[in-house]
Amino acid sequence: MRQDIRVKPESRGSQTVEARAPGRQAPADSISLRGVGHSYGELQTLDRIELELPAHGVLGLVGPSGCGKSTLLELVCGLRAPGSGTIEVGGATGAAERLARCAFMPQRDLLLPWYSAIDNAALALRNQGMGRREARAAAAGLFERFGLEGFEASRPEELSGGMRQRVAFLRTLIAGKPVLALDEPFASLDAITRAEMQEWLAAALRADPRTVVLVTHDVEEALYLSDRVAVLSARPARIVAELSGPAPRAADRDAAVTDPAFVAAREEALHALRGS
């Protein structure tokens, strides 16, 4: 397996990852959940969830296993319909309209093993009707920025775990949708690679801001990457605490997570989880 865990530093002046038609600007979207509940038959998973997320805000969702975090993410994206309450993404309430505004990244990278890295990254554009050559060219221009230069022709089995996640994230961003729904994107990585990927993702979002909903079991990850963190209770999930991410966050992850304000916020989140 080829190993490369380089993480490229970013700045707001970097090339955007969106492959948009000339003159077309994807709108920045806010998210609103009011009284949202959901059940699977008689099993109630969500209970009166209330959330507001402004455009380009990053919201982290943490909670016990099985409490409904992933279900909540699927509801936001229009992959499921809420049993009660309303969900708006950019003012749209219908499932199809919400889905059109959201790019969903599941826990597993789901790269196609018979595709090269560049063809996997370009898949979102191919699904939008773009030709293979044009889609590959759009993705190729971003491989250096994503720390993937030189691996364009590699198959997924030739890539390290961190590189596979970067290909999957590039595929998600290149779709050009204003809302990113990330479901435990780094859960399968080892601790060192996971920390590097968190730092890399924070830089990527500084360079190309999006509205983001991030599901994670890792309180430290949520606080480092998010502007706000919602702590959910055990099923049926309710919001038991909302915390602001410590600001300003240092670009260097080690400096950020050892800052006293960050440590205090982490302890508050963990206390809320234990009490839920």
N, C-alpha and C positions, 0 to 999 in steps of 0.2 A: 504493500500500500504506500502510495506516495504521500509524504508528510510535508506540510507547509502550513504553519499556523501564524504566518505574518498577519498583522493587523495594521492596515494603512491608516494614519492619522488623517482627519478630514477638516475641512473648513467650509464656511458658507459659500465661498467662491468656487467650490468644486462643481464639476459637471453634474447636472441633475440626472437622476436615474430614470426619469420618465421618458418614454418614447411617444411623444404626442405629435399629432398632426400640426403643421404650421398654423398659428393663430388660435389654436384650441387650448384653453386653460382649464384644467380640472379644478372644480371648486373645492375649497377647504370646507369641511363639514363638522358641525357640532352633533352631539349625541344626547338624547334625552330619554330617560326611562321613568315612567310614572305609574306606580302601583302595579308593577309587573309581577305576575305569578305564573307558575307552570307546574304541571303534574304529568306523570306517566301513569295513566290509569288512576288507581287510588293512592299512588305514591307521590306526595307533594314534595317538589324539589326547591321551588323558589316562592318566597312569601313577601309580597308588597315591596319590591325593590324600587328605590327612588335614586336616580343618578342623573347628574348633568355634567357634560364634558364639553368644553368649548373647542372651537376649531384649533387644531395643532396641539391640543392638550394630550398628555399621555397619562392614562389611568391604569393602575395595577390592581388586579383582583387576586386576593389571597384568601385562603380558607382551608378547612379540613378536607381531606380526600373524600370525594363523593358528595360534596355539599351542593354541587350544581354550577361550579364556575364555568366549565366548558359548555354546559347547556345555556348559560347566560350569554356567552360569546356567540353561540350559534343563533340565539334569538336576535341579537343585535344585527348579525349579518343576514338575517332573513332566511336562514336555513331551517328554522322552525318558527311556528307562530305561537305567541304567548297565550296562555290560557286566560289571563286577565291582564288589564292594564294596557298601556300604549307605549310603543317604542318609535322614536323618530331619529332618522339619520339624515342630516341636512334638510329637515322639514318633511321628509318622505316617511310615511307610515306603512305602506304596503311592503310585503315581503320581497317582491321582485325589485322594487325600487331601492330598498335597503341593500339588497344583494348587489345591485349595480354599482353602488357606492363603496363597497367593501371588498378588500382582498384578504382572504383567509389563509393563514399559515398554520397547519396542524402540527401536532407534537412530533411526528415523524417527517423526515424530509421528503419522502415519496418521490424521489428521483426515479426516472425510468431507466432501468439498467441497460437497455439497448441504445440509449441516447448518449451522446457526448455531453460534457458539462455545458458547452455553449448551446446545444440544442435543448437541454433541460431548462436552462435559464431563459431561452427565447420562447418557451412553450406558451406562456401567457399571451404573448403577442400573436403567435400562430393561431391560438384559440379565438382571437379577436378578428381573424381574417387576414392578417398580414402575411405576405409571402415569405418563404423560408429564407431566401437570401437577405431580404430587408430586415427580417427579425433577427437573424444571426448577426448582421452588421450592427444593429442597435445594441445587442447584448455585448458584442465584442468590445465596443468602446468603453465598457464599464468594468471589464475584468481586472484591469490594473488597479482601479480604485478599490475594488473589493478584495484585493490581495490574491487574485486568482490568475494573474498573467502567466502564461506559459502552460496552463492546464486546460485550455479551451477544448482540446481534442480528447481529454481523459474521460474514461468511463467512471461512473460512480464508485465502483469497487476499487479504483485506483486512487481515490481521494481520502484524506483523513476525515474524521467526523466533523471537525470545525469547518473544513473546506466544503463539505457537503451542505452544511447548514448555511454557509454563505451563498452557495449556488441557489438553495431553496429561497433564501431571503431576497436575492436578486430577482428571481422569478416572481416573487410576490410584489416587489416594488415596481418592477418594470411595467406591470400592468397599468400603472398610471392612476390607480384609484386613490381617492383622498383619505380613506379610512383603512387602517391596517388592524386586523384582528389576529393576534399572535397567541396560540395555545401552547404553552410550555415549550417554546422554541428551542431551548437548550437543555431540556431535561435528560437527554440521552448522552450528554457529554461528560467527560471526567472533570473534576473540580478545577484544574488548571486551565483547560481549554474553555470551560464554561465562563470563568472569570474574564479571559481574554475576549470571548465573544460578547460578553456584556459591555465591555469597554468599547469594542468595535461598533456594536449596535448604537450605543449612546452617541458616538461620533457620527454615524450615518444619519441619525435623526437630527442632529444639530445641522448637518449639511443640507438635508432635504426634509424639512419638517412635515409631518403628517399627523392626523388625529389617530391615536393608537390606543387600543384596549389590549392589555397584556395579562394573560392568565399565568400564574406561577404558584408553586408551593414554597418558593424561596423568598422570605420576607426581605432579605438583604438585596436580592435581585430587583424586587419590586420597588424598593425605596431608591435604589441607585438609578433605575431607568425611568421612573415615573414622576410626574408632577404631583399626583395624588394617588393614594392607595386606599382602596376600600377593603375592609376586613369583613369577611362573611362568616356567619355562624354555621354550625352543623345543620344538616338537612332537617326541615326546610330552611334554606338559606335566607337570612336577613342580614342587613348591614348593621354591624355592631360597633364599627368605628370607621372614621374617615380621617386619614392623616395626610399632611402635606409633605412632599419630599423635601428634605433639607436643602436650602438654597443659600448662597450659590453652591452647586455641586462642583467639586474639582473634576477636571477632565481625567486626571489620573485616578483610577478606581481605588487603588490602595489608600491614597490620601483621602478620598471621599468616605470610604467605609470605616475609617478609623477616626474621623472627625467626631468630637464629643456630641455635636447636635445630631449627627447621623446615628451614633450609638444609642442616644436617648430615644430617637424615633423608632429604632428597631426594637428596643425593649418595650416601648408602648404598644407597638403592633403585636409583639409576642404575648404580652399581657392580655390584650384583647382576644387573641386566638385561644389562649388558655381558659379565658372566662366565657368563651362562646359555647 
